[in-house]
């Protein structure tokens, strides 16, 4: 086995162990089915890396939303959810993970999914930007 392959395997195992420390097993078990559903570009990265990519896209979309709909100055300071992997279970990070899984179920790029969700929130005249747990459909909005 080549050194690069060993590093890749080691990094993947470390990523999986980190995920297992902070995400519940019932949520992690969904990753297997999502592998074939998610946008092709995300299929070969770990769920942890995918959540990091989703978090970066969420942060960028949130800044754009705040800039357009709330306050230009506030947009410079808003961060949204932390995109670093916590050392222990964290509510907001878990919400970000679940929101990323919802985007993966749709099979579209994260930026497109987030743009739709934030545009939907803006059309409903929301005063606050949606948190990660408010991005996907609920019983009232599932048809949209």
Secondary structure by P-SEA (a helix, b strand, c coil): ccaaaaaaaaaaaaaaaaaaacccaaaaaaccccccccccccccccaaaaaaaaaaaaaaaaaaaaaccccaaaaaccccccccccccccaaaaaaaaaaaaaaaacccaaaaaaaaaaaaaaacccccccccccccccccccc
